[in-house]
């Protein structure tokens, strides 16, 4: 198993740090937090504050986080009336977004940027461009807004005039007006017509429509009540083509409709996709051919078609969701600004609308222009039509040509941007909405790209020079902090050159933040280097660096990595308890801002300290496992390892890598190792000589040890450890004389009888000694364990019981002992496998027969794959590849796979089962 151990990148910060805790909070919102915002905007039923907070920050248990995530997604899909295909497509896109977003998060540092700046930057550089691209692709497959005005983004705020003054036309108002226009009546007329004789109902509908046209939050319950599937509406403003009329008559009807609606050519250009100059005018003049007439009729019929109640609900709800999100986002990013404010300098969200429209239109344009060629041609067209100063900046995350490297480059770009951000400063404009602002923004971006490129070139030149000239003299010529900081981390350079660069970095560090960053790089040098390469005074140097940083004005900005290094300092001093406490503090501090992969690394170290001399406790340690997963600590694994496998790995990692005592500090050894060695040195002579009195005396004198777990990650009892040791040494034990083998066995019997409490002590996988012996097929030992009080109902981490294990052993006597004990027959594993399922797929005919006699209803029990035992076996028979996969899996466990003939016998038995 391989886990990533990437070093945290440290970047330049060119100013003093505001250490006010509230103003310096700067994290990437989790995907869960984004989903909760959508959930709220969609008008779904809210959760309790504590539950929401845990979910949005990822602090809930893994099971709770998964369950609530499914609830939130289902509620959103239901609120938007999405069908199964749309839900599946949305989930695919969410997974794609989540993977890309996680990569960006784990490679970006936010420094002192405040939360507004972080969110604003993510919106412009990642969220909105990606969303526009995906929605455009959806629309290419199946148009999402048939019947809506083609010249407006009806689900976005649009510029308009209100009482002669510039304003914004909000999404819900656009949908309400679209509906009223198709109905061909005013709001008041519609309310009167749809309400019953009750004035209260009429006033309620009228009030709702008035509120919806304003900026008031829409009521989703009202939408479903007023536009249920049974609602009957009379669409007097719709255009329905008479299929029985001639094309000429249909065109004449279309022109009459335009006259009746008082639609001008300019208005029609907004409503239907016939936007070329003079095209509408020619149609209205009647100076076009029949094909153009037919095209006009088709466009008009689609735009003014009669919508279903489902369509009306869906558009109102979508508009409501986007408008709600827009209003809350505006309140956070631009406090005090009215949602209808059309002034770009004040309402920054208009820039996001502009970004969305550009990306959407360019995606559609690429398909229209190159759709008959190839995907590559589309991609080239798309990139060529993006503004050149934004292509490798604002739109880097969606460039088809940068699909494999775009997010990596974007992470570097954002990190450099955040490094220079001043908390509380005005939000930097992403795009200009007029000529004057557009020019200044373009110039700023071009200058920034030039500066970044020049720094990169200077860095590479410096690295090249350091390899052929005097490092000290060469470094003295370079005064730019950022460039030298990158050289320190350049692994192609030798340790002496990098150390010289580190010393130069200390010399040129000007701000408190720069000084702390240089300190962090030196701490990394001292604490993460190989133990043998450390200098004798390394402990004193580390203490001095930590003390200096503790008193720095920039301490809070770099608190998480400083605490991590302080914890490693305590480890190197053999203070394991304080190291664990500091790692936990570092993990909590990591939630204050984005430190790239640091939080995952600290979680790994927390986990390692906890299980270095102690058992895995899932409820206590799951939070570290979860943060390792979220922090990219397992991205190099082919499959995500279980928490049990991870616990074993971090325990090994602790002793092999993390724990590096200082020179002169006596290296500690795993406590369990010394205990086991002492125990075996005492026991083995007694066992080999069959000294029953000596063994009994040993058991009595070691009762405290026998009643608890050994101090290791597996959490074995002495009995469990001896059983596992015996299994590993099985072949060697069989080579011993039969008398010695019998002595070993008799000792296990004695240990079980004299210390029965061990029988129900579980290891890190929640296994009991009974499960291991049952799977081994030792019927006699199973009988003794059961008689001594072993609980056969205990389930391991996969939900298996001793009965499942005995069935897999293929030993009839072992199965019979458990069934005759008796034990529960209907216990299911985590994947829904009953004991009969296990008996069936292992081809254990004896177990199948007995279970069918004792619990015939099990034949109809379905597992998590919705298969009965019979269906499971038939699948293995009918799909040879499935049987081959099972065979390989069982082979790795040292077990035989049932043959097809054996499985057919199982089928015969199961087919005879009666309900």
N, C-alpha and C positions, 0 to 999 in steps of 0.2 A: 504494500500500500504506500502510495506516495502522496504527500501533502505539500502544498506550495509554502515556501518560506521567503516571500519577497520582502525586500527591504523597503521601508517607507521612504519615499522621495521627499527631500526637504528643499523648499524653494525660497526665493528672495522676497522680502517684504520691505519696501522702501520708506516706511514711515513709523512713527511711534504708535503704539497700540492703545486704543481706548479699552480699558479693562473692565468697563461696566458689563456685568454678566448678561443682562437682558439684551443689550445692544450688540453683543458679539456672538450671539447664538447664530449658527449658520450650518445647517445640515441639508442634505438632499432629502426631500420628502420621500418616504417609502411608497412603493406602489400601493400598499394598503391605504395609506393616507389619501392618495389620489382617488382611489375607489370610493372611500368614504365621502369625499367631496362630491363625486358624481352621484352617489347614493342620496346625499342630502339635496342636491340640485334636482334630482328626479322626483323628489317629494315622497321618498320612501319613509317608512316608520323608523324613527330614530332609536338609538340604543342608549343605555345609561352612560353617563360621562366616563366613569371609570373603565367600563368595557370598551368604549370607543378609544380612549387614550391608550390602553394597552394594545389594542389592535393596530392603531395608526403608527405606534412607535415600535411595534414588533416585540412587545414585552409579554404578550400572552403565551401560554404553553403552545407547543406545536399543534396539539390536537385542537385546542380552542381556536388558534389562528386559522387553521385549515377549515374548520367548521364554519367560523364566522365569514371567512372569505367566500365560501360557497353560498352562504346566506345572502351576503351583500350582492354578489354577482347575479344570483337568481332574482333578487328583488329589483335590481336595475333592469334586467331583461324583461321582467314582468311589467314594470312600470312603463316601459317603452313599447309594450305590445310586440316584442320581437318574436319571429317564428324560429323554429329549430335551426334552419339553415343559417339565419342571421346570427343566432347565438353561437353556433359553431365557428363561424367566420370571425366573430368578435373575440372568441377565446383564443383562436390561432394568432390573431393580431396582438392580443394582450400578452401572450407568451413571447412573441417576437419582440415586442416593446420591452417587456420585463427583462429579458436577457441582455438586450443592448443597454438598457438603463442601468442595470446592475454593473455591467462592465465600466460604464462611465463613472458611476459612483465610486467604484473600487480603485479608480486611477486618477481621481481628482481631489485636490486639497483646496479648502475654501478660505483658509487663513482668517483674517479679521472681517471679511465681508459679512454684512448683516443678512438676516433672513430675507428681507425684501430684495436685496441685490442678487442673492442666490436664486430665488424663485424667478425673478425677472429674467435673469440670464438663461436659466433652464427653459423657460417658456419660449424665448426667442430663438435659442440655438438647438433645442431638442424637441420639446413637447409639440409645439405648433407646426414646425416643418414636417415632423413625422406624421402627425395627425392628418394634415392636409394631403400628404402623399397617399396615405392609406384610404382616406375617404374618396379620393379621386379614383383609386383603383377599384374600390367597391362600386363606384358609380359607373365605371366602364363596363363592369360585368352586368350590373342591373341598376338602371337609373333610380336614384333614391327620391327624386323630387318631381316625378311626373305630374304635370298639372300646375306646377308652381311657376312664378315668373322666371324666365330663363336669364334675364339680365341682372338679377339680384341674388345675393346670398341671403335668402330669407331667414336663415337660422343665425345670422350674425347681425349686429347693429349696423344700420345703413344710414348714410347722411341723408337728411331730408329738411324740409321747411315746416315750421310750426308757427302759424300766425305771422308769416313773413320773416321769421328769424331762423337761422341755422339750428338744427337739432339732430337727434339720432332717432331713427325709426327702429324700435326694439323688436326682437323676434316674435314675441307673442302677439303684439299689435299687428305685425305683418300677417300672421296666420289668421287672426280674427278678421282682418280686412279682406283677405283672400276669400275666406268663407262667405262673408257678407256679400262680396261682389258676385260670387257664383250663385248665391241665393237671390240676388237682384233686389235686395231690400235693405233698409237701414237697420241699425241695431235695435231701435225701439220697435220697429215693425216685426222683426224676428222674435223679439222677446214676447210681444203681444200674441203672436201667432202660435208660438210653441208652448205657451203657458196655458193652464186650464183657466177656469173662470175665477180662480183664487187670485186676488190681487197680490197676496204674499208670494206666491210662486212666480208671478210675472215680475214683481220687483226683485226677487232673488236672482232670476236669470239676467235681468237687465243690469243689476248691480255687478254681477260677476263679469259680464261682458265689458262694462265700463272699466272695472278694475283691471281686467286682462289687457285692455288697450293702453292702460297706463303702465307704470312700472311696478304695480303691486304684485306680490307673489301669487301665482295661480294655485288654485286648489285642485289637486289631481282627482279627488273624490267628485268634485263638481264636473270635471271633464267627463268622467265615466257616467255620471248621472244624466247630464244633458245630452250626451252623444253615445248612448248605448246602442247596441246592435238593433234594438227594436224601434229606435227613433225614426220617424218618417219626416223627411225634409223635401220641400218643393224647390228645386234649383231652377228658378226662373232666369237666372243670369248665366246659365250654362249653354254651350253650343253643342248640339247633337246633330250629327250628319244623318240625313235621310238616305239610307243605303239604296232605296228604291228610285231615287232621283238620278238624273243624268249628271255627269261631271259639270256641265255648264250651269245647271240649276244649283248644284251644291256650291259652286263658286259664288253664284248670285246670292245664295242664302248666307254665305260667309260675309260678303260685303254688307248685306243688310244688318247682320249681327254687329259688325264694326261700327256702322252708323248709329245703331240703336245704343251701343255702349259708349258712343262718342269717343272712340279711340283714335288718336292721331298717329301719324307715322312714327314720331319719336316715342310715343307710348308703346306702340306695338314692338318697336325694337327692343324694349325692355322685357316685354312679355313673351315673345317667341324667338327662336333661334334663326332669324333672318336679318342679320345685322349689317350686311354689306351696304355701303353707301348707295342710295337710290333704289335699292331692291324693293323695299316696301312701297315706295312711291309708285314704282312701275306696276306693282300688283294692284294698288288702289286705283290707278288710272285704267286698269284693264288692258295694258299694253304688253302682256306677257303670254307665253305659249301655254298649252294645256298642262304640260308637266309642271310648270311653275305654279299654275293655278291649283293643281292637285297638291303640290307641296304646301302651299299656303293653307288650304283647307285642312290638311292633316295636322299642321302645326297649331292651327287655331282650335281644332277639335281636341287635341291633346291638352293644350293649355287650359281650355275652358270645359274640360270633361267633368262629369259628375263623380265626386269622390265617394268612397264608401265611408261608413261610420268609423271603421277601423282606421282608415287613412286620416280622417279628421282628428281622431283621438291621438294617433301617433304623432302627427305634426304639431298639435298643441302641446303634447307632453315633451317632445324633443325641444321645441322652442322654449318651453318653460324651464327645462333642465339647463339649456345653454344660457338663457337669460339669468337664471339664478346664480349660476357659476360666475358669469360676467360681473354681476353686481357685487358679489362677495369678494371677488378678485380685485375689482376696482377699489373697494373699500380698504383692502389691505395694502395694495400697491400705491394708490393715489387717494389717501384719506381726504374726505371733504369734497370730493369731486362728484357732481351730479351724474347719474348714469346716462343722461341724455346729452351730456356735454360733448359738443363736436370739435372742440379746440384740441388739436393734436398735442400741443405743448403741455396741456393739463391732463387730458385723458390719454395716458400712454397706451391703453389697451387698443386704441385704434391702430397702432403700429402692428400689434399681433394680428389684427384682422387683415391688414395689408399683406403681411407675410403669408398668412393662410391662403388668401386669394391668389397671390402670385404662384405659390407652389402648386395649388390645385389647378389653376388655369394652364400652367406650363406642363403639368402631367397630362391633362386632357389634350392640350395642343400637340404634345409629342405623339400621342396615339393617332390623332386626326391627320397629322402630317406624315407619319412614318409607319402607321399601323399595318400597311400592306407589305412592308419590307421585313424588318426583324426587330427583336427586342433590343439588340445592340444599337440599331439605327435610332430607335426611340430614345434610348439613354443618351446617345450623343446629342440628339436634338435638344433634349431636356437640359443638359448641362450647358450647351452653347447659348441658350436663351436665358440663363440666370445672370444677374448682374456680376461682372467679373470681380468686383471688389468684395462681393458677398459669397462668391462661390466657395472659396476655401476658408470661409469665416462662418457666416450665419448659416449656410446651407451645407456645411461639411458633413453633417451626420446623415444626409440623404443623397449624397453624390453616388450614383451607381458605380463610377470608376474607382471609388474609395470604399467599396463595400467591406473589404477586409481590414482596412487600416483607418477608416474615417473616424471611428469612435476613439481610437488610440490618439490620433492627432488632435481630436476635439478635446480630449481630457487634458492634454498638454496645453492647448490654447486656453481653456478655462482656468487651469491652475495658474498660468501666467497672469491672466486677467484678474483673478481673485487675489493674487499676491499683491497687486497694486491697488486694490479697492480700499476705499476709506469708509468705514461704517458710518451710516447716516448721510452720506453724500447723495445728491440727486441721482435718480436712475439714468443710466446712459442710454441715449436713443439707439435703437436697433436700425431703424430705417427712417428716411425722411418722407414726409407726406406732401412736401412742396419743394420747388426748385432750390430755394435758398438753404433749407435744412438738409436737403439731399446732398448738396455739394460739400457741405462742411462734414457730414458724416462719412461720405466717401473719402475725403482727404484724411480724416482721422484714421480710418481703417487701413488705408494704403500706407500711411506712415507707421502704424503699429506693425503691419506685416513686414515692412522694410526693417524695422528695428529688430523684430524677432529673427528674421533671416540673417541679419548681420551678426547677431549674438551667436547664432548657431554656427555660422562660418568661423567666427573668432574662436569659439570653443574647439572646433575641430583643428584649426591651425595651431592652437596652443597645445593640444594633445600631441600633435605631430612634432612640434618643436621640443617638447619635454623629453621625447625619446631619443633625441640626438644632441641636445645641448645641456648646459648646466641647469638643473631644475630651479635652484635658488635664484640665479640671475634672471632666468626666463620669467619666473613667477613675479619677481619684483616689478616687472614692466606692466603687469596686468593689474588694474585697479577696480575692475568691475566685479562686484560680488557674485552676481548670478553666474558668470562664466566660470569663476574659480570654484564655486560650489558644485558645478556639474563635473569639473575635472576630478574633484575629490571622490566622486562616485564612479569614475570611469574604470571599470574592471580590467580594461586592457593594459592599464599602467601598473607598474610594480608598486609594492607597498611603500617603499621609500619615497617615490615620487608623489604618491597620494598623500602620504603623511606631510610632505613639504607643502603640498597644496592646502592641506588642512591648517597648517600653521599660518600660511599666508591669509587664509580665510579669516582667522582670528584677528589678524592685523588690520584688515580692511573693513571688518564689520563695523557699521556706523550706528545703527539703531538697536534698541534693546532686542527686537525680534531677530535681527540678523545675528546678534551675539548669541542668543539662545540657540538658533539653528546651527551655528558653528559648534556650539557645545554638544548638541545632539549628535552631530556627525562624529565628534570625538568620542562621545560615550559609546556610540555604535562601534567605533574602532577598538575601544578597550574591552567592552563587555561581550561583543559578538565574535571576537577573533578567537582563534584556537588557543586553548589553555597554555600550550607550551610556548607560544610566542609572546606572552604577556611579560611586561617588565616587572621588576621586583616591587617598585613603588606604585603599581597600578591602583591599588586600593586607596592610597592617599590621594592620588590624582583624581580618581572618580569622586571621592567624597568632596574634594574642593570644587569640582565642576558642578556637582549637585547643589552644594551650598550656595554657590554663586548664582545659579539659575533660580533657586528658591526665592532669592531677594530681587529678582529682575522684574521691572514693570511689565514685561512680556510673559511672565510665568503662566498666567491663566490661558493665554493663547496657545501655549504649547504644553499644557498641563498633562494631557493624556500620554504623550510619548515620554515626558520627563518622569511621570509616575512609573511607567513601564521600566525605564532604565533604573530607577531607584529600587524597584522590586528585584531586578536582576542583580543589583549591587547587594541587596540583602541575601539573595540566594547564594551569591559567591562568598558571603560571610557566614554561611550556614544558619541564617535566621529564616527558616522556612515559614514560620508562622507569620512574621511581618511581611515577607515576600508575597504570600497569598493575599493578605489584606491590601497591599499596595496594588497588586494586579487587579483586584476587584475594583479599587478606586479608579484605576486607569481605564478599565472597561466602562465604568459609568461616565467618566469624563469624556470618553470617546463619542458619547451621544450629543455632546455640545456643538460639535462642528464636524465637517468631513475631513478625515485624515487618510484618505485613500484606503489601503487594505489594513490599516493599523488595528482597527477594532477586531477583525477576525484573528489577527496574530495575537492580540492580548487575550482574547477568549481562549485560544489554544493554550497559552501559557497558564491562564487561570485553571483550566481543565487539568493540565499536566501536574500542577502543584497539588491539586485536590486528590488525585488518584496515584501520586507517586508512592505514598505509603498508606493508601486507604482504598476502600472498596468503591466501585461505581454505585452511586445512588441516583437513579434516573431522575427522580423528582427534583433533586438538588442540582444536578449537573446538566440537565437538559438545556438550560439557558446558555451554557458555554458551547455545547454541541450546535445549538441553533445559530449562535453568532459565528461559529466557524463556517457553517454552511453559507450564511448570509455574507460573510466576509471573504469568500473566495478561497478559504483554506483547503477546499477539497476539489478544486477545479481540475486538478491533474489526475484525479481518480477516474478509472473507466466507468465505475458505478459508484453511486453515493453509498459510502459504508454506513452500517448501522451505528447507533450510539455505543453499542458494546464493542464493536471492532475499533471504533474511534478511541474509546477509553483505553484499550490495550495499546493502541499506537501512541497516544500522548504520554502514557506511562513510560513506554520505551524511549520516546523522544525526550522526556525529562532527564532520564539518567544518561542518555547518549549525547545529547546536544544542549539542552537548556541549562542544566546544572554544571557550572564551571567554577569550582572554588578558586579563590585567590591563592597566589603563592604563599606557602606557609600555613594555609588553612587545611586542616585534615579533611580529606574527602569522605563524605558519608556514603554508606551503602544502603540498598533497599532493606528495610527492617525485616520484611518477610523472608528474605533470602537467608539472613543470619538465623532467624528462628527455625526455619525448615532444616538448615544444615545441622543445628544443635539437636533438633528433634530426631533426625535420622541417625545421627551419631549415637544417640542414646537407645533408639529403638532397634536398629538392625541387629546388633549382637543378641538382644533378647529374643527377637523373632527367629533368627537363625538357630539359636540353641533351644527354642521352644520353652523358654523360661516363663511359664504362665504366671507364677507369683510375681516375677519381676515386671512383667507387662501390666499386671493388675495394679501393682504399686505405682508404676509410671502413670497410668490412667488417673489414679486417685490424686497423685501429686500435681497433675497438670489440668485439673478440672476447669480453672478459669480460662485456660487456652482452648479447651475443648468446647466451651460454651459460646465462643465468639468466632468472628471471622478472622482469618489471618490478615495482617496489614498489607494487602496488595490489591491491585485493581480488580482481580477476579473475585475477591471476597470469598475465597474458599474456606470451608471449615477444614479441620484436620482430616476428617473422614473423606470429604470430597477431594481434598488434595491427594490423599493416598490412593483413592479410586482412579483419579486421572493419571497419577504417576504409574499405577499398575497397568492402565490401558496403554500408555506410551511405551512401557517396558514389557509388554505382553510377551513378545517373542523371547526376550531375555529370561523372563520368569519361567517360561516353558522349558528352557534349556537347563534350569536348575533341577536337582534331584527332586523326585516326587515328594519326599519328606519335607523339603524346604518349601515347596509350593503349598503343601498342606498347612505348614506352619503359618505362612502368610495369610492363608484363608481363615485359619482359626483365629488369628489376631483380629481380622476384620469382624468376625462374629463377636468376639469379646468386646471390641470397641463399640459395636452397635448396641450390645446388651448393657454395657456399663455406662455409656454416654449417649442415650437415645435422643437427647435434644438436638444432636447434630443432624439427625435425619431430616429435619424440616428447615435447616438453614440453607438458604438459596444462594447461588453464586451470582455473578454479574448478569448472567443470562436468565436469571430466575429459575435455574435448574436445581433439582434436589438430587441427592445421591440415588434415590429410588429410580429416577428417570434414567440415569446413566447405566445403572445395573440392569434395568428392564430392557433398555436398547441393546445391551450386550447379550441379553438372553439368558441370564443366570437365574433360573427359576428358584433355586434353593435360597439364594441370597435375597431375592425379592420377597420370598415367604417370611424369612427371618425379619427383614426390615418392616414388613407390614405388621407382623406380630409385635414388634418393638414400638410401634406407634407412628410409622411413616405415613404421611397423608397422601393418598393417591390422587386427590383432587387438585393439587397444586398445578398451576399452569406456568409454563416458561414464557419468555418474552415473545414467542411466536404463538402462544396459546395452547401448546401441546401439553398433554398430561402423560403420566407414566403408562397409561393404556395405549396411547398413540405410539409411544416408544417401544413397548412390548410387541405391538403388531408389526412394527418395522423390523424387529429382530428375527421374525419368521420362526421363532421357537414356540411350539404349541404349549408346552408346559408353562412358559412364562405368561402367555396370554391367559391361560386357564387360571393361574394363581390370582391374577388381578380380577378377572371376571367373577371368580368364586368368592372374592374377598368380602363383599362385592365393592364395586365402584360405579360412579355415574357413567352412563353410556352415551349421553347426549351432549357432552361438553364439546364445544366447537373451537377450532383454532382461529387465529386472527383472520384467516382467509376463508372461514366458514366450513372447514373440513371436519366432519364428524369422524368418530373412530371407524365407521363403516366406509367412509370415503378413503381413509388411509388403508384399510384392509383391502379395498377394491383395487386401488392403483398399484399397491405393492404385490398384488397377486396372492395374498395370504388367504387361501381357501378355508382353512380351519377357522380363522377369525371371522370371515364372512359368514360361514354357517352358524357359528355360535351367536353372532350379533343379530342375525336375521331371526333366530329363535327367541332371543331375549328382548329385542327391541325392533320389531319388524317395521315400525314407522320410520326408522332411520333410512330406509330405502328410498323415501320420498323427500328427504332433507336436501335442500339445495345449498351449494356453497356460494362464495362471493362471485363466482363466474356463472352463477345461476344454473349449475349442473348438479344433477343427482349423482349418486355413486355409479349407477349404470351408465349415464350419459358421459361421465368422466372417463370410464374405461372404454366405451365405444369410441370416444374421440381419440384415445391413444391407439386404438386398433386401426381406425380409419385414416389417421394422419401419421404416416410413418415418421415424418420429421419430428413430431411431438414425442414419439417413443424414443427416438434417437437422442433428443435433448435430455429426456428423463434418464436414459441409460448413462450418458456422460456425467450428469449430475450425481447419480448414485455411485458411479465409479470413483469420483473424487472422494466420496465418503467411505469407500471400501466396501460397498454393498452391491449385490447382484440385482440386475433389472429383471423383472418378470418377462417371460417369453410371451409371444403372441398367443400361443396355445394355452398358456396358463390364464391369460386375460380372457380368452374365450370361455374357459370354464367358469370364471367369475361371472361373465355375462349370463351364462346359463342359469346360475344360481339366482342372480338378481332379477332376471326376467320372471322367475317363479314367485317373487315376493308379492304378497297381497296387501293392499292398502288397509 
